[in-house]
Amino acid sequence: MESAIAEIERGGRVESRHAGTAVVVDAAGKVVFSLGDIDRPTYPRSAVKAFLALPLVESGAAGRLGLEDEELALACASHTGEAAHVAVAARMLARTGHDAACLECGTHWPVDADAAHALARAGGAPSALHNNCSGKHAGFVCLACDQDQKLGGYIHPDHPVMREVTAALADVTGAAHGPDNMGIDGCSIPTYAIPLRALAHGFARFGTGHGLGPERARAAARLRAAVAAAPFMVGGTGRFDSVLMQEMGPAVFSKMGAEGIMAASLPDQGLGIAVKCHDGAPRAAEVAMAALLMRFLGPDARDNPVLRGLAQHDLRNWNGITVGRVRAAGPMHPDHRP
C-alpha cells in the first residue's frame, strides 16, 4: 500500500489522500529519512533549474554579461509571468543583443491570473517571455552567445549548451542522464528520470558544495545567494517557493517541478530533500515539503508561522467560507510520532 504524504479534511473527516514518496539525504549520500520507493526513477522537471544554470555561472558567462541577482534568480525560476518577470527575462536577452524571438520554450499566458487579465485588458498577447521557463531559456541563450555557439536548436540534446547543462545535472546528482532515461519537458528541453534519492543528494551537494569541484561549488553558492536576494523571481505572488524563501532567506533553497515534485537544500544542516506526489498534485508536495522543513531545519522552525501555514492551510469555497484543510499526513506530519 502506498503511503500518504498529504490529506484533505472536510467536515471533520478525511475526504481524500495523496500518496507519494519522500527522502532526506545528507551531502555524503546518507539517507536520514525516507518514505516509499526512493530509488524509483522520477522526472525532476523544473526542480533542477538551478543545476542547469550552473554552467552559466561557472563558465564566467554570467560575470562577463553582467547578470545581476534578479537575472540569475530568474534563470532558476518557474515564474508566474508577472511584469517584473517579463522585464528581467527581456533584460537578460538584451545583454546578448537578442529578444524574445530567439526563445524556444514556447508561449503561454501568464500563470498569474491578475497578470493574464491585465495583459488581455490591454489588448496584448502573450509572448515567450511570459512562459514560466523564459528565465531558464534566457540563461541558455546567454551561455550560447558567450561561447559563440549557434542559437537555433539549443533545446536539443545534441546542442553544445544542452550537452553542457546535462553534464552538470549528471555531476551534481550522481545519476546517469542519457537517451535511456530521457523525456521531453514542457518547455521542450530534455528531462531525465532519476531516483528521488539522487535528486535529494544533488540538492544536498548544491546546498553545501560538498562533492562538487571548486568552481561548481562557487557557482552553486552564487546562485543560492542570488535567489535569497530575489526570491520573488523564482516563483511569484503567492507561490510556495517565493513565500518560503522570502521568509527563510538563505536557510532554504526550494524549487518546485511539474507533476508534484518538490526539492530543497538546507545548507546549514547539510541536507537535501525531495518529495514526489504520485498523482502529480502540487498541493500535496508543497505541504509535505513544508512539514519536512519544520522537522529538519531545527527547533525554531517548528514554531515558524509561515512554515506552519504552508504545511497546513484552509480550503475555502467560492463564497470564501472555510470548508476544510490540506495538511501533511502520516509520517510526513511534523508532529508525527513513530
C-alpha positions as CSV (number, residue, x, y, z in Angstrom):
1,M,0.0,0.0,0.0
2,E,1.3,3.4,-0.9
3,S,2.0,5.9,1.9
4,A,0.0,9.1,2.1
5,I,2.0,12.4,2.2
6,A,-1.0,14.7,2.4
7,E,-4.7,14.5,3.1
8,I,-7.7,16.7,2.7
9,E,-10.1,17.2,5.6
10,R,-13.7,18.3,5.2
11,G,-16.4,18.4,7.9
12,G,-14.0,16.7,10.4
13,R,-13.4,13.7,8.1
14,V,-10.6,12.8,5.7
15,E,-12.1,13.3,2.3
16,S,-9.1,12.2,0.2
17,R,-5.4,11.4,0.4
18,H,-2.4,11.9,-1.8
19,A,0.2,9.1,-2.0
20,G,3.8,9.9,-2.5
21,T,7.5,9.4,-1.9
22,A,9.9,11.5,0.1
23,V,13.6,11.4,1.1
24,V,16.1,13.5,3.1
25,V,19.8,12.9,2.3
26,D,23.0,14.4,3.6
27,A,25.8,15.6,1.4
28,A,27.7,12.3,1.8
29,G,24.6,10.4,0.4
30,K,23.4,9.1,3.7
31,V,19.6,8.8,3.9
32,V,18.3,10.3,7.1
33,F,14.5,10.0,6.3
34,S,12.6,8.1,3.7
35,L,9.1,7.2,2.7
36,G,8.3,4.9,-0.2
37,D,10.5,3.7,-3.0
38,I,13.2,6.4,-3.2
39,D,15.0,4.6,-6.0
40,R,12.1,4.7,-8.4
41,P,13.0,6.8,-11.4
42,T,11.2,10.1,-11.4
43,Y,11.4,13.1,-13.7
44,P,12.5,16.1,-11.6
45,R,11.2,18.5,-14.3
46,S,11.7,22.1,-13.2
47,A,13.1,21.3,-9.8
48,V,16.6,21.1,-11.3
49,K,16.6,24.5,-13.0
50,A,19.4,25.8,-10.7
51,F,21.6,22.9,-11.6
52,L,21.0,23.8,-15.3
53,A,22.2,27.3,-14.5
54,L,25.5,26.2,-13.0
55,P,27.4,26.3,-16.3
56,L,26.2,29.9,-16.9
57,V,27.9,31.0,-13.7
58,E,31.0,28.7,-13.5
59,S,32.0,29.4,-17.1
60,G,32.2,33.1,-16.3
61,A,29.5,34.0,-18.8
62,A,27.2,35.5,-16.1
63,G,30.0,37.7,-15.0
64,R,31.0,38.8,-18.5
65,L,27.4,39.7,-19.3
66,G,26.9,41.5,-16.0
67,L,24.0,39.3,-14.9
68,E,22.7,40.5,-11.5
69,D,20.8,38.8,-8.7
70,E,17.4,39.1,-10.3
71,E,18.6,37.7,-13.6
72,L,20.4,34.7,-12.0
73,A,17.3,34.0,-9.8
74,L,15.1,34.1,-12.9
75,A,17.4,31.6,-14.6
76,C,16.4,29.2,-11.8
77,A,12.7,30.1,-11.9
78,S,9.3,28.7,-12.8
79,H,7.8,32.2,-12.7
80,T,4.2,33.4,-13.0
81,G,4.7,35.8,-15.9
82,E,4.2,38.9,-13.9
83,A,5.5,42.2,-15.3
84,A,8.7,42.0,-13.2
85,H,9.5,38.5,-14.5
86,V,8.9,39.6,-18.1
87,A,11.1,42.6,-17.8
88,V,14.0,40.7,-16.3
89,A,13.8,38.0,-18.9
90,A,13.9,40.7,-21.6
91,R,16.9,42.3,-19.9
92,M,18.8,39.1,-19.9
93,L,18.3,38.7,-23.6
94,A,19.1,42.3,-24.3
95,R,22.5,41.8,-22.8
96,T,23.2,39.4,-25.7
97,G,21.6,41.6,-28.3
98,H,18.6,39.4,-28.7
99,D,14.9,39.5,-27.9
100,A,12.0,37.0,-27.3
101,A,12.1,35.8,-30.9
102,C,15.2,33.6,-30.1
103,L,13.5,31.7,-27.2
104,E,12.5,28.1,-28.0
105,C,10.4,27.5,-24.9
106,G,7.0,28.2,-26.5
107,T,4.3,30.7,-25.5
108,H,1.6,30.7,-22.9
109,W,-0.5,33.2,-21.0
110,P,0.9,34.3,-17.6
111,V,0.3,31.8,-14.9
112,D,-0.7,34.6,-12.5
113,A,-4.3,35.4,-13.2
114,D,-4.0,39.1,-12.5
115,A,-1.1,39.4,-14.9
116,A,-3.0,37.5,-17.6
117,H,-6.1,39.6,-17.1
118,A,-4.1,42.8,-17.3
119,L,-2.4,41.7,-20.5
120,A,-5.8,40.8,-22.1
121,R,-7.4,44.1,-21.0
122,A,-4.5,46.0,-22.6
123,G,-5.2,44.1,-25.8
124,G,-1.9,42.4,-25.6
125,A,-0.9,38.8,-26.4
126,P,1.5,36.5,-24.6
127,S,5.0,36.0,-25.8
128,A,7.7,33.5,-24.9
129,L,8.7,36.0,-22.2
130,H,5.6,35.0,-20.3
131,N,6.5,31.4,-20.4
132,N,7.3,30.2,-16.9
133,C,10.6,28.9,-18.2
134,S,11.7,32.0,-20.0
135,G,14.4,32.8,-17.5
136,K,15.9,29.4,-17.8
137,H,15.9,29.7,-21.6
138,A,17.3,33.2,-21.5
139,G,20.1,31.7,-19.4
140,F,20.8,29.1,-22.2
141,V,20.8,32.0,-24.7
142,C,23.3,33.9,-22.6
143,L,25.6,30.8,-22.3
144,A,25.4,30.1,-26.1
145,C,26.2,33.7,-27.0
146,D,29.1,33.9,-24.6
147,Q,30.5,30.7,-26.1
148,D,29.8,31.8,-29.7
149,Q,27.5,28.8,-30.2
150,K,24.7,28.8,-32.6
151,L,21.3,29.7,-31.0
152,G,18.9,27.7,-33.2
153,G,18.1,24.3,-31.8
154,Y,19.6,25.0,-28.3
155,I,16.8,22.9,-26.8
156,H,18.0,19.7,-28.5
157,P,20.1,17.2,-26.5
158,D,23.0,17.3,-29.0
159,H,23.4,21.1,-28.9
160,P,26.6,22.1,-27.1
161,V,24.7,24.1,-24.5
162,M,22.4,21.3,-23.7
163,R,25.2,18.8,-23.5
164,E,27.0,21.1,-21.1
165,V,24.0,21.6,-18.8
166,T,23.1,17.9,-18.9
167,A,26.7,17.0,-17.8
168,A,26.1,19.4,-14.9
169,L,22.9,17.5,-13.9
170,A,24.8,14.2,-14.0
171,D,27.7,15.5,-11.9
172,V,25.5,17.1,-9.2
173,T,23.1,14.2,-8.8
174,G,25.5,11.4,-9.5
175,A,22.9,9.8,-11.8
176,A,23.1,8.8,-15.4
177,H,21.5,11.2,-17.9
178,G,21.2,9.6,-21.3
179,P,18.8,8.5,-24.1
180,D,17.5,5.6,-22.0
181,N,16.0,7.8,-19.3
182,M,15.2,10.9,-21.3
183,G,11.9,12.6,-21.9
184,I,10.9,16.0,-23.2
185,D,9.9,18.7,-20.7
186,G,7.0,21.2,-21.2
187,C,9.5,23.8,-22.4
188,S,11.0,21.3,-25.0
189,I,14.4,20.7,-23.4
190,P,15.3,17.1,-22.2
191,T,14.3,15.9,-18.8
192,Y,15.7,12.8,-17.3
193,A,14.1,10.2,-14.9
194,I,16.4,9.7,-11.9
195,P,16.0,8.2,-8.5
196,L,14.4,10.5,-5.9
197,R,17.4,9.7,-3.7
198,A,19.7,11.1,-6.3
199,L,17.7,14.3,-6.6
200,A,17.8,14.8,-2.9
201,H,21.5,14.1,-2.8
202,G,22.0,16.6,-5.6
203,F,20.3,19.3,-3.5
204,A,22.4,18.4,-0.5
205,R,25.5,18.9,-2.6
206,F,24.2,22.0,-4.3
207,G,23.5,23.5,-0.8
208,T,26.9,22.7,0.6
209,G,29.3,22.4,-2.2
210,H,30.5,19.0,-0.8
211,G,31.4,16.6,-3.6
212,L,31.5,19.4,-6.2
213,G,34.6,20.9,-7.9
214,P,35.7,24.3,-6.6
215,E,34.3,26.3,-9.5
216,R,31.0,24.4,-9.4
217,A,30.7,24.8,-5.7
218,R,31.3,28.6,-6.0
219,A,28.7,28.7,-8.8
220,A,26.1,27.0,-6.6
221,A,26.8,29.4,-3.8
222,R,26.4,32.3,-6.2
223,L,23.0,31.0,-7.4
224,R,21.8,30.4,-3.9
225,A,22.8,34.0,-2.9
226,A,21.0,35.4,-5.9
227,V,17.8,33.5,-5.1
228,A,18.0,34.6,-1.5
229,A,18.3,38.2,-2.6
230,A,15.5,38.0,-5.2
231,P,13.1,35.1,-4.2
232,F,10.1,36.7,-6.0
233,M,11.9,36.0,-9.3
234,V,11.8,32.2,-8.6
235,G,8.1,31.9,-8.5
236,G,5.9,35.0,-8.0
237,T,3.0,36.3,-6.0
238,G,1.7,33.6,-3.5
239,R,3.9,30.9,-5.0
240,F,5.3,28.3,-2.5
241,D,9.0,28.8,-3.3
242,S,8.8,32.6,-3.2
243,V,6.8,32.7,0.0
244,L,9.1,30.2,1.7
245,M,12.4,31.8,0.7
246,Q,11.2,35.3,1.4
247,E,10.6,34.1,5.0
248,M,13.7,31.8,5.4
249,G,16.3,33.7,3.4
250,P,19.5,31.7,2.7
251,A,18.5,29.0,5.2
252,V,16.5,27.2,2.4
253,F,16.8,26.9,-1.3
254,S,13.5,25.4,-2.6
255,K,12.3,24.6,-6.1
256,M,9.1,23.0,-7.4
257,G,8.7,20.9,-10.5
258,A,5.7,19.9,-12.5
259,E,3.7,16.8,-11.7
260,G,4.1,17.1,-7.9
261,I,7.9,17.4,-7.5
262,M,9.4,19.5,-4.7
263,A,13.1,19.7,-3.8
264,A,15.1,21.8,-1.3
265,S,18.6,22.4,0.0
266,L,19.2,23.1,3.7
267,P,22.8,24.5,3.6
268,D,23.3,24.9,7.3
269,Q,22.1,21.3,8.0
270,G,23.9,19.9,5.0
271,L,20.7,18.2,3.8
272,G,18.8,17.8,0.6
273,I,15.1,17.0,0.5
274,A,13.0,15.6,-2.4
275,V,9.2,14.9,-2.5
276,K,7.1,13.3,-5.3
277,C,3.3,13.2,-5.2
278,H,2.3,10.2,-7.3
279,D,-0.8,11.8,-8.7
280,G,1.0,15.0,-9.6
281,A,-0.8,17.3,-7.2
282,P,1.4,20.2,-6.2
283,R,-0.7,21.0,-3.2
284,A,0.3,17.6,-1.7
285,A,4.0,18.0,-2.5
286,E,4.1,21.5,-1.0
287,V,2.5,20.7,2.4
288,A,4.8,17.6,2.6
289,M,7.9,19.7,1.9
290,A,6.9,22.3,4.4
291,A,6.3,19.6,7.1
292,L,9.8,18.1,6.4
293,L,11.4,21.6,6.6
294,M,9.7,22.1,10.0
295,R,11.3,18.8,11.1
296,F,14.8,19.2,9.7
297,L,15.5,23.0,9.8
298,G,16.0,23.0,13.6
299,P,13.9,23.7,16.7
300,D,12.8,27.2,15.8
301,A,11.3,26.0,12.5
302,R,8.6,24.0,14.2
303,D,7.0,27.3,15.5
304,N,7.6,29.4,12.4
305,P,4.1,30.6,11.4
306,V,4.9,30.8,7.7
307,L,6.1,27.2,7.7
308,R,3.1,26.0,9.7
309,G,0.8,27.8,7.3
310,L,2.5,26.1,4.3
311,A,2.3,22.7,6.0
312,Q,-1.4,23.0,6.8
313,H,-3.8,25.5,5.2
314,D,-7.5,26.1,4.9
315,L,-9.7,25.3,1.9
316,R,-12.3,27.9,1.0
317,N,-15.2,27.6,-1.3
318,W,-16.3,30.3,-3.9
319,N,-18.1,32.2,-1.1
320,G,-14.9,32.4,0.9
321,I,-16.2,30.0,3.5
322,T,-13.6,27.7,5.1
323,V,-14.8,24.2,4.3
324,G,-11.7,22.1,5.1
325,R,-8.0,22.0,5.1
326,V,-5.0,20.5,3.3
327,R,-2.3,19.1,5.6
328,A,0.7,16.8,5.7
329,A,-0.2,13.3,6.6
330,G,1.2,10.3,8.4
331,P,5.0,10.1,8.8
332,M,5.2,13.4,6.9
333,H,3.4,15.4,9.6
334,P,5.8,17.4,11.7
335,D,4.0,16.2,14.9
336,H,4.1,12.5,13.8
337,R,5.5,10.1,16.4
338,P,6.6,6.6,15.3
